Amino acid sequence: MVIRSPLINVMVAAAQKAARNLIRDFGEVEQLQVSKKGTADFVNIAERRSENVIRRELSKARPNFGFLLEEGGDIPGADTSNRWVINPLDGSTNFLHGIPHFCISIALERDGDFFAGVVYQPIYDELYWAEKGAGAWLNSRRLRVSGRSALAESIFATDISCGALEAHPEIHNQKEAAVTTSAGVRQSGSAALDLAYVAAGRFDGFWEYGLNPWNYGAGMVLVREAGGFASGLDGHPDPHRSGNIVAVNSNLQRSFMALLNTATRPPALAKKA
């Protein structure tokens, strides 16, 4: 039997309580889609409701901790060492279109470093959780990143938003390089779940530009505790500066980083590399 720490239990309880409303709201999205009413406002309300539940539950258990919220912004706490980083609905576009691939992501940032994380996929009841030094888990099963070492046998994940593409046109070259070199590239629409899938060995690697801490905080803890590598795309362990993330199993770290870096260089330089 897996024994979770009191900290993880607090995070899990908050995620599961918020998930009840999300499951109910997701069941109504399909009905809204066939009406003349737009669903965007409905999803925004669902997201805010989820955030409010999580914030309330975490505040009860750890009243002095601060918050970094996708909707509510930065809320300092009396305890300046600990801050909750929350995405109440990662994969909102999937949710909006009735695609059952979304999650709740809760991370604890301690002294500027991500210390614990929970990613909960409520539709399939998949609870990913990790705490620094305690490993990464899916429900009660220990997670390890994949052991693949050949790019040609590996599957990677990314996402290309309009904003990220405008700011980073090299994404197209990177994706083309990954597609032609690997067994495939997936775009699932949820960075937090993509990172959880890397931790679980379902994906061998992931990269994306322009993310916020609430998108990647919990997932980075999961990948690292599952034995993988997670950092900024520039190799810096703290991606806060750019929001550009890479996560991969340790066997592929060098080759995958080299692939991405080569694809970003001008053609003349890339040929010499």
N, C-alpha and C positions, 0 to 999 in steps of 0.2 A: 504494500500500500504506500502511495506517495504522500508524504506529509508536506503540505505547503506552509510557508511562513505566514505569520499574522499579516504582514504587509501584502503578500500576494492574495490572501483571503479577502482583504479589504478591497483590493482592485477588482478581483473576480466578482465579488458580490455587487459592486457598483455597475460593472459591465452587464451582468446578467439581469439586473433590475431594469436598466435602461433598455435592454434588448426586448423585453416584453412588449413595450410600446412600439418598437421598430417592427417587430413581427406582425403586430396588429395593423400598423399603418401600411406595411408592405402588402398585406392582403387586400387593402383598399385601393392600391395604386392601379391594379388591373381594371377595376370598375371606373376609375377616373379617366383612364386612357380612352375609353370608348365614348366618353361624354365630350361636350364642347368646351368644358372648363380645362384650363391649363393645370398641370400637376406641379409646376415649379414652386408655387407658394405652399402647396401641401407638403412638399418635401422639405422646404425650409423650416416649416413649423415642426415637422417630425425631427429634424436635426436639432433644432433648439430645445425641443422637449427632452430629447436624449441627453443633450449636454447639461441641462438643468438637473436632471435626475442624477447624473454622474457626479456633478459638482456637489450636490446636496449630500449624497452618500459619503463621498470622500471627506467632506468638511466635518461630518459627524465623527468620523473615525480619526482624522488627523486635522484638527481645527486650526493649527498654526501653519500648515503648509500653504504655499502659494500656488497659483494656477497659470498655465499658458493654454488658452482655449482658442479653438479655431473660430468660434463665433464671438466669444466674450473678451478676447484679447489677454493681455498680461495683467494678472492680479497679484501683487506682492503679498507675501504672508509674513507673520512675525518670525517664523523660522526661515531664515534666508538661505539655508543650506539645501532645503528640499522644495521641489516644485513639481506639481502634477502637470503633465503635458497631454492634452486630450483631443482626440478627433472623435466626435460622437457618431459620425457616419462617414467612413472612408469608402468611397465607391458610390457617391450620391447619384452620379449619372446612371450607373447600373440600376440603382434603386428606382430612379425616376422612370426607367424603361421596363421595369418589372423583371430585371435580370437578377437572380438570387446570388449575386457575388458582391458582397459588401461586408463591412465589419465595424466594430467599435475598437478603437485603439487607445490604450491608456499607458503612459510611461511615467516613471518617476525619475526625475533628474535630481541628482545629489551632487552638490558642489561642482556643478557644471558638466557632470558626466552622467550618461544614462545608466541607471542602476538596476531598474526592474521594468518589465513590460508585460502587458496583456493584450492580446489580439483575439477578439471573439467574433466568430462567424455564426450568427444566431440561427440562420436557416438550417444549417447542417449540424448545429451544436458542436462546433469545433472550437475548443478553447486552447489557444496557444499562450504559454506563459513562461517567463524566464526571470531569474534573479541572479545578479552578479555572483559568481562562485557556486551557484546551485544548479546549473544546467538549464537546458531548455526542454519544454514538454508540450505534448499535444494531449490534452486531457490527462491521462495517467501514463502515457507512453513517452519514454525518453527520446529526444530528437537528436539526430546527427545529420550534418550536411552530407550531400552525396559524395561518393568517393571517385567520381569520374575524373580522369586526367586528360582526356582527348577532347578538344573543341568540337571535332566532327561528331562526337557522340552526345553532345550536351545540348540542353534546352535552356534558353535565356528568356528573360522578361524585361519589358520596358513599357513606357507609355509616351505618346507624342501629343501634347496639347498644342493648340495654336500659339499660345503665349510662349511656351518653351521653344517651339520651332522658330519663331521670329528672333528670339534672343540667342538661340544656339542652332544655326542651320546645319552644323556638323552632325546633328542627330541623324539626318538621312544617310550620310556616309557611314556612320557607325552601325546603323541598323542594316544597311546593305552588306557591310562587311560581316556582321554577325550572321545574317541569314545565309550568305554564301559559304560560310566557314563551319557553321554548326548544324545541329539537327533541327533547329527551328527557333523562332523568336515569337513569343506570345505577348499580347497586349490585353491584360485582363481588366484594367480600369480601377485597380485598388493597390496602391503602393504598399500599404501595410500588409495586405494578404500576400503580395508578391514576395516580400521579405520573409514572411512566415513560411511560405512555400520553399524558399531557399533553405531556411533552417530545417525544414522537414525533408529535404532532399528531393522534392518534387521538381523544383527548378534548380539548375546548377549555378545560375548567376542572375543578377539583376542590375540595371543601371537606369538612372533617370535624372533629368535636370529640373531645377527650379522648385524643389520640394520644400515644405515647411517642417519644422521639428515634429509637429503632431502627425505628419505623414510617415515619418521614418523612425521616431524615437524608440517605440516599443519593438519594432522590427529589427533594429540594429542590435538590441540586447539579445533577441532571439537568435540571430545569426551568429553572433560572437559566442554565446553560450553553447551553441550547437557545434562549435568547432570551426566556424567559417571566418572569413575576412570581411569587414564592413568599414568603409571610410568614405571620405569625400573622393570625387573623381580625380582630384589632384594628389591623392594618396595621403592627405592629411587626416589623422584620426578623428578630428572634429569637423564635421561638414557644415556647422552653423554658418560659416562665412559665406558659403555659396549656395547651399541647398542642393548641390549636385552629388548624387550618391552612387556608390557601387558596392555590391555585396556578391560574394562568390565563394565557392568552396576553396579550401587552401591549396589543393592540387592545381587548380586552374588560375590561381591569382595572377601569376606572372604572365601567362599567355593571354588571358582575357584582358588584362590591363594594357598589354602591348597591342592587342587588336584594336581596342578603343582609341588608344593614343595615336597609333599609326593612321587610323581613319580620320582623325581630326587635322592632320598636317596637310599643307598644300601638296598637290600631286607630285611635284618634283622632289620634295623632301621625303614623301612617303616611299617613292621608288628607291631612294638611296638607303632607306632603313633596312 
